[in-house]
Amino acid sequence: MLMNRIEKAAVNSPVRRALQRLYEVPALLRLAGGPLPPDSAAVEIGCGSGYGTRLILDRFGAARVDALDLDPGMVARARRRLVHRPGRVRLEVGDATDLKAAFGAGDGTYDAAFDFAVIHHVPDWRAAVAETARVLRPGGVFVFDEVTAHALARPSYRLLSDHPEHDRFTAGDFLTELPRHGLKVTGAFTRIRGDYLLGVAVKQPAAG
């Protein structure tokens, strides 16, 4: 589901970027145990204007990132932001529930997957989680920063932003869904009374 004009302005604001850079990324790096191993390939679901993609390269240490977004305008902005990273970033317009269509991503393609507050925009969010798990190799990490149903019910969110109205997830719902797709949560916490969920999960080897 595409963001409206107000939400686009909010996520691209200096305040949001400072929060991501100075608080969220350090917290997620601690949960992940530090940067990714050398030569890691990552995928980012919902890259927006590419600010998070740059953090994945510079702070998490990914060697290469495939990043997609539903909004062609955002992808165009990301291309401009990341023009000086030739060969390290592949950007496409696409759906988080079908990474094969966007990148030809097979099972176990990536060492890491990143969700910077995007899956709550996907009407079939469980399908997005399943697709993320599918493309992670065993031992790969899923790094997530999500907005929960508790936050989306607040008047400010309802007035200023557009989100799916049905099947919204709480922090507990999201954390319960991950193991169903072979993702073991290794660390997670909520902030602002459960409005936001940050965490890391690791893809487990297939049984047998």
Secondary structure, DSSP 8 states (H G I E B T S, - for coil): ----HHHHHHHTSHHHHHHIIIIIHHHHHHHHTSS--TT-EEEEE--TTSHHHHHHHHTS--SEEEEEES-HHHHHHHHHHTTT-TTTEEEEE--TT-HHHHH---TT-EEEEEEES-GGG-TTHHHHHHHHHHHEEEEEEEEEEEE-HHHHTSHHHHHH----SSS---HHHHHHHGGGGTEEEEEEEEETTTTEEEEEEEE-----
